C-alpha cells in the first residue's frame, strides 16, 4: 500500500472505528452453556471480548440415538420451545461479527458414530436443525449457527473424519475442534487429518505432560510445534482455563501469557489466538478482558 495514501476524514474515522471494534474482541474463543451462572449468550457477545462463542454441548448423538442438547441451567431442551429464545441472542452475536458454533461431545454424555452412514445421518441432522437447513422444530429457534465444534473426549475416533467431510460438503459450514494437547489426539486424530478444520483450539490444560507449569512453557511450546507441523488447519488456538478453578492444571496467569507464552508460540505455525474454558470462569476472573489486547 502506498505510504502517502490519504483517506477522507469521515472514511478514516469509520475505518479506525471498525478496526478498533475488531481489535477489541481479540482473537478469543469461549465455551458457553454449561453453567447457568455465566449470564446469557447475548451477555457473552456484548462483552466485546470474543470472536467465537461455542454453545456446549450436544452431548448425545450417533448410533441411532435421538440427539440430546445439554445447556445446564439455561433452558430445558427436552421441553419443546424452551431454548428457542436463544435464536434472537444468536442473531445478536452474529450481528457483531461473532461466530457462533455448536459443540459436539464434551467430557460426559453418550455419543459415537457406528458407520459412515451414521456420520452422514448426524451431518444431515446438524444441517437441518442447527445450520442452514429447514428442519422443524429447531431446538435453538430459526437462527442458523455458523458451524460445528468437535469436542470429542471419549477416546473413540471412528467416523469423525466422515462427519467432518459430510459437514463440509454441505457448503459454508465452519468446523473447529478441541483436541487434547498430547499428540495425536485419541478421539480426533483421524478427523484432524482430513484438513477440513478451520480452527483447532488445543486443550493445554488437564494434561500435565504438555501444559504450562511453574513458569515453564517448554513442554507447551514443544507440543505446539508438533501440532502445527503435523495437522493442516486454518489456525491453531491455545486452549486455556480462564481461572485456576476451571481445570486441574494448565492455568497461565495473564501476564505470563502475554509476556512469555504467546511470544514463544506466535512464530511457530498458524497461531490464531486463544480459547477459554469457560465463559462462567471468565466472568469470575475477567481473564479475556485482561489479555484481549495482546492475543
JOLINWO-V25544 format. One record per residue. N is the residue number from 1. RES is the residue in one small letter. SS is DSSP state (2 for helix, 1 for strand, 0 for the rest). PHI is phi in degrees with one decimal (999 if undefined). PSI is psi in degrees with one decimal (999 if undefined). Layout:
N&RES&SS&PHI&PSI ; N&RES&SS&PHI&PSI
//
This chain:
1&x&0&999&138.5 ; 2&x&0&-64.0&138.5 ; 3&x&0&-67.5&-28.5 ; 4&x&0&-97.3&17.4 ; 5&x&0&-66.1&128.8 ; 6&x&0&-121.1&137.1 ; 7&x&0&-98.3&146.7 ; 8&x&0&-56.4&145.3 ; 9&x&2&-52.5&-45.6 ; 10&x&2&-65.1&-43.6 ; 11&x&2&-64.4&-38.3 ; 12&x&2&-62.1&-42.4 ; 13&x&2&-63.7&-42.2 ; 14&x&2&-63.5&-40.5 ; 15&x&2&-63.4&-46.4 ; 16&x&2&-63.0&-42.5 ; 17&x&2&-62.4&-42.4 ; 18&x&2&-63.7&-42.8 ; 19&x&2&-64.5&-38.6 ; 20&x&2&-64.0&-38.8 ; 21&x&2&-63.0&-41.6 ; 22&x&2&-65.1&-44.6 ; 23&x&2&-66.2&-31.9 ; 24&x&2&-63.9&-26.7 ; 25&x&0&-81.5&-10.9 ; 26&x&0&59.7&-168.5 ; 27&x&0&-112.7&68.2 ; 28&x&1&-121.4&131.1 ; 29&x&1&-108.6&146.9 ; 30&x&1&-141.1&144.0 ; 31&x&1&-89.4&133.5 ; 32&x&1&-131.1&143.5 ; 33&x&0&128.2&-8.3 ; 34&x&0&-108.1&14.1 ; 35&x&0&-154.2&119.5 ; 36&x&2&-63.2&-15.7 ; 37&x&2&-88.2&6.4 ; 38&x&2&-89.6&-1.0 ; 39&x&0&87.1&177.0 ; 40&x&0&-79.5&166.4 ; 41&x&2&-61.5&-41.0 ; 42&x&2&-62.5&-39.1 ; 43&x&2&-58.0&-43.9 ; 44&x&2&-59.0&-47.7 ; 45&x&2&-70.8&-36.7 ; 46&x&2&-72.2&-10.5 ; 47&x&0&-66.0&-23.0 ; 48&x&0&76.6&11.1 ; 49&x&0&-99.3&-11.8 ; 50&x&0&-126.2&146.1 ; 51&x&0&-98.2&-23.8 ; 52&x&1&-136.1&135.9 ; 53&x&1&-124.0&126.8 ; 54&x&1&-111.6&115.1 ; 55&x&1&-78.5&123.6 ; 56&x&1&-124.5&132.4 ; 57&x&1&-139.4&155.6 ; 58&x&1&-85.1&97.9 ; 59&x&1&-94.9&-10.3 ; 60&x&1&-131.2&126.7 ; 61&x&1&-169.4&164.1 ; 62&x&0&81.6&171.2 ; 63&x&0&57.3&31.3 ; 64&x&0&76.1&6.1 ; 65&x&0&-78.6&152.4 ; 66&x&0&-71.7&123.0 ; 67&x&0&-60.1&142.8 ; 68&x&1&-126.7&127.2 ; 69&x&1&-94.4&135.0 ; 70&x&0&-121.3&110.8 ; 71&x&0&-120.4&35.9 ; 72&x&0&46.6&-123.8 ; 73&x&0&-90.0&6.3 ; 74&x&0&-76.7&-38.4 ; 75&x&0&-168.2&171.0 ; 76&x&0&-112.1&95.2 ; 77&x&0&-59.6&-20.7 ; 78&x&0&-75.4&-14.1 ; 79&x&0&-97.5&115.6 ; 80&x&0&-52.8&128.5 ; 81&x&0&84.2&-5.6 ; 82&x&0&-62.9&-32.9 ; 83&x&0&-106.6&3.8 ; 84&x&0&-69.7&-17.6 ; 85&x&0&-60.7&-20.6 ; 86&x&2&-68.1&-16.5 ; 87&x&2&-57.3&-45.9 ; 88&x&2&-68.4&-31.0 ; 89&x&2&-73.1&-36.7 ; 90&x&2&-60.9&-42.2 ; 91&x&2&-64.1&-37.3 ; 92&x&2&-58.8&-44.2 ; 93&x&2&-64.5&-48.1 ; 94&x&2&-65.4&-31.5 ; 95&x&2&-66.0&-19.2 ; 96&x&0&-96.6&6.1 ; 97&x&0&82.3&11.1 ; 98&x&0&-87.0&131.9 ; 99&x&1&-82.7&133.6 ; 100&x&1&-118.5&125.9 ; 101&x&1&-124.8&159.9 ; 102&x&1&-105.3&128.4 ; 103&x&1&-95.0&133.8 ; 104&x&1&-96.7&134.5 ; 105&x&1&103.3&-112.6 ; 106&x&1&93.7&-180.0 ; 107&x&0&-72.8&-22.4 ; 108&x&0&-115.2&-153.3 ; 109&x&0&84.6&-177.8 ; 110&x&1&-136.6&99.3 ; 111&x&1&-147.4&158.9 ; 112&x&0&164.2&162.6 ; 113&x&0&-122.0&129.9 ; 114&x&0&-94.6&-17.3 ; 115&x&0&-167.7&171.6 ; 116&x&2&-62.2&-40.0 ; 117&x&2&-62.0&-39.4 ; 118&x&2&-63.3&-43.6 ; 119&x&2&-60.9&-42.2 ; 120&x&2&-64.3&-37.4 ; 121&x&2&-65.3&-42.7 ; 122&x&2&-65.1&-40.7 ; 123&x&2&-60.0&-43.4 ; 124&x&2&-63.3&-41.2 ; 125&x&2&-61.5&-47.9 ; 126&x&2&-61.3&-41.1 ; 127&x&2&-63.7&-47.1 ; 128&x&2&-70.0&-34.2 ; 129&x&2&-111.0&-12.1 ; 130&x&0&-130.8&-23.3 ; 131&x&0&-106.9&-129.4 ; 132&x&0&-90.3&4.3 ; 133&x&0&-80.4&-172.4 ; 134&x&0&-127.0&33.4 ; 135&x&0&-65.1&157.4 ; 136&x&0&-150.4&138.7 ; 137&x&0&-81.2&145.3 ; 138&x&0&-88.8&127.2 ; 139&x&0&-56.1&-35.1 ; 140&x&0&-104.9&16.1 ; 141&x&0&85.4&-166.9 ; 142&x&0&-76.2&-21.9 ; 143&x&0&-61.9&134.9 ; 144&x&0&-91.0&127.8 ; 145&x&0&-72.3&163.1 ; 146&x&0&-84.0&-22.8 ; 147&x&1&-180.0&-170.3 ; 148&x&1&-127.0&135.7 ; 149&x&1&-107.5&136.2 ; 150&x&1&-102.7&104.3 ; 151&x&1&-114.4&68.3 ; 152&x&1&-90.8&120.2 ; 153&x&0&-129.5&13.3 ; 154&x&0&-98.0&6.5 ; 155&x&0&82.1&-1.0 ; 156&x&0&-103.2&109.4 ; 157&x&0&-94.7&-0.7 ; 158&x&0&-63.1&126.6 ; 159&x&0&73.2&7.2 ; 160&x&2&-72.1&-23.7 ; 161&x&2&-65.4&-40.6 ; 162&x&2&-62.6&-40.5 ; 163&x&2&-64.4&-43.5 ; 164&x&2&-61.3&-45.4 ; 165&x&2&-63.7&-40.7 ; 166&x&2&-67.3&-38.8 ; 167&x&2&-68.0&-43.6 ; 168&x&2&-63.8&-30.7 ; 169&x&0&-68.3&-15.6 ; 170&x&0&-72.2&-21.6 ; 171&x&0&128.8&-131.2 ; 172&x&0&-83.2&74.0 ; 173&x&0&-114.7&120.1 ; 174&x&1&-76.6&134.9 ; 175&x&1&-119.1&132.3 ; 176&x&1&-132.0&164.5 ; 177&x&1&-147.9&152.0 ; 178&x&0&-126.8&70.3 ; 179&x&0&-71.8&159.5 ; 180&x&1&-73.1&155.4 ; 181&x&0&-71.8&-22.7 ; 182&x&0&-64.2&131.0 ; 183&x&0&-106.1&138.9 ; 184&x&0&-81.1&157.6 ; 185&x&0&-72.4&134.2 ; 186&x&0&-65.9&-27.7 ; 187&x&0&-99.8&-28.8 ; 188&x&0&-118.3&4.1 ; 189&x&2&-51.3&-58.2 ; 190&x&2&-63.5&-39.1 ; 191&x&2&-60.7&-42.8 ; 192&x&2&-68.2&-21.8 ; 193&x&0&-77.6&-5.2 ; 194&x&0&-72.2&-20.1 ; 195&x&0&72.6&16.2 ; 196&x&0&-91.2&-3.4 ; 197&x&0&-94.7&132.3 ; 198&x&0&-76.5&-46.3 ; 199&x&1&-132.5&140.2 ; 200&x&1&-122.4&112.5 ; 201&x&1&-101.5&103.1 ; 202&x&1&-80.4&130.2 ; 203&x&1&-80.3&98.5 ; 204&x&0&-93.3&50.6 ; 205&x&0&-150.8&157.6 ; 206&x&0&58.4&22.5 ; 207&x&0&-139.2&78.6 ; 208&x&2&-55.9&-28.6 ; 209&x&2&-67.2&-19.7 ; 210&x&2&-133.8&18.6 ; 211&x&0&-101.9&163.3 ; 212&x&0&-69.2&136.8 ; 213&x&1&-154.7&134.0 ; 214&x&0&53.6&40.5 ; 215&x&0&78.5&5.6 ; 216&x&1&-111.9&119.9 ; 217&x&0&-107.2&16.9 ; 218&x&2&-59.3&-49.4 ; 219&x&2&-64.9&-38.8 ; 220&x&2&-62.7&-48.0 ; 221&x&2&-63.1&-40.4 ; 222&x&2&-63.6&-41.9 ; 223&x&2&-66.3&-40.6 ; 224&x&2&-59.3&-43.5 ; 225&x&2&-62.5&-41.6 ; 226&x&2&-63.1&-48.1 ; 227&x&2&-60.6&-49.3 ; 228&x&2&-72.8&-18.2 ; 229&x&2&-95.3&-10.0 ; 230&x&2&-110.5&-17.3 ; 231&x&0&-124.4&137.3 ; 232&x&0&-95.1&118.9 ; 233&x&0&-152.9&164.9 ; 234&x&0&-63.0&-52.3 ; 235&x&1&-149.4&156.1 ; 236&x&1&-115.2&136.9 ; 237&x&1&-118.3&144.9 ; 238&x&1&-86.1&108.3 ; 239&x&1&-83.9&124.5 ; 240&x&1&-136.0&153.6 ; 241&x&1&-77.7&140.4 ; 242&x&0&-80.1&-5.1 ; 243&x&0&-159.3&169.1 ; 244&x&2&-60.8&-28.2 ; 245&x&2&-80.7&-12.9 ; 246&x&2&-81.0&-14.9 ; 247&x&0&-157.6&163.2 ; 248&x&0&-75.2&-24.0 ; 249&x&0&-160.3&166.1 ; 250&x&0&99.3&-0.8 ; 251&x&0&-65.0&137.8 ; 252&x&0&-123.9&121.2 ; 253&x&0&-58.7&144.1 ; 254&x&2&-50.6&-42.8 ; 255&x&2&-65.5&-37.4 ; 256&x&2&-68.8&-37.1 ; 257&x&2&-62.4&-51.7 ; 258&x&2&-79.2&-27.8 ; 259&x&2&-89.8&-24.3 ; 260&x&2&-127.4&-57.7 ; 261&x&2&-67.6&-49.5 ; 262&x&2&-62.8&-45.3 ; 263&x&2&-57.3&-32.1 ; 264&x&2&-73.4&-26.0 ; 265&x&2&-107.0&-14.7 ; 266&x&2&-60.3&-31.0 ; 267&x&0&-87.6&-0.2 ; 268&x&0&-110.0&115.5 ; 269&x&0&70.7&-167.7 ; 270&x&0&-93.9&76.4 ; 271&x&1&-67.3&129.6 ; 272&x&1&-111.9&-32.5 ; 273&x&1&157.0&-148.8 ; 274&x&1&-127.5&154.6 ; 275&x&1&-116.8&141.3 ; 276&x&1&-119.7&134.8 ; 277&x&1&-108.0&115.3 ; 278&x&0&-138.7&-174.2 ; 279&x&2&-58.8&-38.6 ; 280&x&2&-57.0&-50.2 ; 281&x&2&-70.6&-30.6 ; 282&x&2&-68.8&-35.6 ; 283&x&2&-61.2&-40.4 ; 284&x&2&-66.9&-39.5 ; 285&x&2&-111.4&-9.6 ; 286&x&0&52.7&40.7 ; 287&x&2&-60.1&-48.0 ; 288&x&2&-61.8&-38.3 ; 289&x&2&-64.1&-29.7 ; 290&x&2&-78.7&-24.1 ; 291&x&2&-116.2&-7.8 ; 292&x&2&-60.9&-25.4 ; 293&x&2&-78.6&-6.1 ; 294&x&2&-129.4&11.7 ; 295&x&0&-110.5&999
//
